[in-house]
Amino acid sequence: MSIISEISGDGDSLLPLSWTAACTGNGVSLPPAKSNYLESVRESTAKFIGSAGQTAVSISPDGAKHYVDHFDMVKFEKYVKHINSWTHQLPLVFDSMALELNLIALLDLLQLGSGFRKELHAAAGRGASDTIRFGCISLHISQTALDAKGLQALTLGDVSQHFGIPLFGEERPMVEGSSAVMVSQASLLRPLAEIILGCLHDTGKRLEQGGFSSLADFIIKMCSELPTAAHLVEKLVSAFPSLCDAAEIDGQQVYLFKKAQLIAYDVCQRFGKSDPKFAFPDIGDMTLFADNVVPAMMQHHGLIVPSDAIAAKINAGQELTLAETTAMRAASIAAAQLVVDYANSSESALKPGDIAINQATLDNYWWHEGKDPELRVLQRLASVDFARFARETFEKTYGVPTYVAAEARRSQGQDKVISIEYTTSQRDFARDSKRKVAGHMVLGIDGDNATATVLAKGVPADAESVSMLQRSPVDSSVVAVLRTASKTERFVEIWHDGALAKSIDVSSVHGEFYGDSTFGKLAWSVNGESIVYAAEKPEYDKARPEPVTPDSSGEEIAGDITDDIIGGVAGIADPRRYEVESDWGETFNGKRPPALVVLDVSSGAARVLPPPDGVSPGQAQCLDDRIVFTGYKYAVRKHGIVYCQNRPTGIYTCDFDGGNVRCLHSGSVRSPRVTPSGKGLVFLSTTPGGPHASTSELIYYDLADGSASTLVPIIATPLKKQQTVGGTQLPAGFVGIYADQLPSEPWLRVGSDPAREVLVFSSIWRSTSVVLTLDLQQRELALQTAADGTVGSNVLGANGDIVIGKCSTPAQPEMLVVGEAVCKAGSVSIQWQSIGKPATGSAQWQVLRGEGQLESVFVYPPAPGHDTRFFWTDDSAAARPLAVVPHGGPHSTYTTEYNALAAGLVQLGFGVLLVNFTGSLGFGQDAVLAQIGKIDTLSIDEIQAAASDVHARGEGDRKRTVYVGGSYSGYTGALLAGVVPGFYRALALRNPVISIGENAAMSDIPDWNYAELGLEYAFDAPPELTPAAFTAMWRASPARLVDKVTDPLLLLVGANDRRVPPPQTLSYFARLKAAGAPAQCKVYPSVGHPLDSMEAERDSFVSIVRFFAAALKK
């Protein structure tokens, strides 16, 4: 049964999402050419209602006869005359017939919103029809242009103002329990405003494209061609998606065309007597303009009889699905024809009146009758807005806060009291923005309890402008803050005891702060006198007018020719201003490379340190008299750095004035952390080149003798038992270290020995994120959280013997946890306590192991319910739709942490299979390397094996299996579409790699395209893309399989994607369309590889859900 109709990818992605969802007729085939559209409505509804197996609603011939035999002709004629005169009663003055015609047509075009009836009455005291009438009159009175261009110029604010539709609802605290920072909720009526705006925008756009100045201009020209209602309805439906009121139910096309008929009827009633082109001779052939009122009246009169299930939903005021609503409306039209036929037959005793009884006049009568006070209490049909429900699901599952930073400190003199400061990131759907909020709480902890007691919560504050902050090592009451006040205004603030002590404007010193994990770090000098951070290098001078200086001699000055120009002089720009200096790729688009900045806290003087040649510095730390930092090296070009741990880097030191630069260690190293004693450094090291992410080793560098030693080595395969490797005791099952960065504050103090240095950090252990500690003195690595897939844990920071972290599960969004480090039998152990109660959901999950290193996290709803009604209603798990969702990379991992996409799909009724194929992180270095050279075979074989295993377990419907992938898993999805056509009912691919050779020429990481195929690549001398190399890449590319694709594909593209640039996907889409494949494509402006803007996240989620609904119905 059709739940929602498909929206084609023809550019509508830039229109409001709720409007595209409201166009339920998109994807439904229109009647054949030269058909009479009025007859098509009558015939299609009668055929559907009379079809075998249709049990949603029935019509009653006996009821029709009984109704006619007791028909109130006086009331009928009174009500119809009143309705027919409404267009003459608009309290408006028009300068021309065309303006009046235009407004009448717009009123009928916008006859929508019945599903918002209750909300409208609650907010404004009027229903949907009156709201539209009110808004259109307001637009006219305000002299708003309502021609083609004017409709496109309207804004959401205009709709809200003129139609009286609130965009924002109640405010709620961003942080539970505190009203200091309130977040505006999107109004329940905001989707209606978006639908109205989308309808007006699209109508204006299509009018302009067709060469029509207004909707009135269109109607006049169509009626001049052929003055019939059927002709006008056909042209309106064909031209405007918002007038294509149709649906596909059980493979049958059901045509209703309510609004198009309503326009034709009202135009005839208003202008038919004065203008022959509007005097439609076939006006009596129209059908009911079946909305939510008329079917309710016909049910009341016993003309239609809904099934018990539908009747129960109507009586309870519950929303009906599109299929149920369509069935009720179709039955109304079919039953109305029974009334018309009998009333006008010789069998009826009804005497003809002044007004003919036909479907159009009956509609007028019943609609007016539905407004009678004694009948207004009847429950109306409320059609569920499927996209609205999908959007609400998105907001529910994506709207949870995530913890991005936290610090915990014991209160002085109170060992059992802990103060925690934390920062959360959360989506604000009303403002369409992602916000950061800083919060504070005080805890009481007891090692015997599993949950800490929240003693007090401070006042949360909006922290959106804060790039980074750090406490002074000398005085913890002193805090340095990097604050971005605007695009051009930047400040360094020094706070003391909660009060602003100093604010230093650094806007002219350098560009934007670097606050990311790759380059960003704010560090204090050991003596607390200076701070060091990373920021964009200052921009070179642009041209300035040359000052006019009088020359008393009037003679030219001869001399040597020199071109040593520094700065903007002589009316020209600094020569360095336009020299090529590329950025660091994806997520750093247009950002100048970083430099270290040293600021003297006392004087406020800030100095930009010149970076070493061919090096971009970041992640600064301070020694007694030096700065230590990660230097990202580049030779002929910068290679994209985000998500890439294999880049040429070094650990460097320099003086506080930038002099005496020295490289301590080279390779692919990152994340230097100074030990508490100040005697050494620890940092992560990965094999240079090859896979972008893999197993890391942990290195210790002795600052005294300049020696480097391995604390934790690269692990080839998981350890079968506890063993000592390279002098460090490693636990059984250990798989190696998989961490992009170490925590900013990673050091624990355990016990009374001040020399004991314990590093705490997060890593991946198979399909689980875990917390590990490394005791540097005892050389013991210990697992501090469960590694069995029951929960995912991460470290946010450490202070003394306290660790602050976060944990989550597929059913539970993130929550804070606090741990106390203790010494048990000589080993470090962390005793964890949760903070607050977890917001658990109903999802269940299990880790499924396959052959070799294949492992998947399977998340699923335990039973069908109200939220799953669109996709899963059968109690059998074998009937549950399955969404196969491998990760990108390919060297990444899905863990048993909260995943918003999975949570959203599970809530809708899908089982979600998060696939960790061979090559995923967390399974040993050999597993990572096993993927190299096999990216087009190994992973897709394992993805298929994982999906088939779920089918075999009876946990998913093999006939209702879909696929979601992005980046590399978009690549595997495109391959699977060509290799195993028919296995997936639909595939949604986000920024997929389609042509590896094209990607190699355009991507910010060209080395990926070589490395994953096992081809050589040198960072300092990138290879030419030879015909042989391109041929190897083509053989592994989905682009070669276009002619094999038969399953529906949805391509979601970020227009600013540097990692997988859009041209290859757009070319693929064009070739798919040319081959007749069922493909759709959406492009999101100003969005990069992750598709992480608010609009892109929301639209892509809802589009995927609607795309799957359309595919699974067929």
Disulfide bonds with the S-S distance in Angstrom:
none
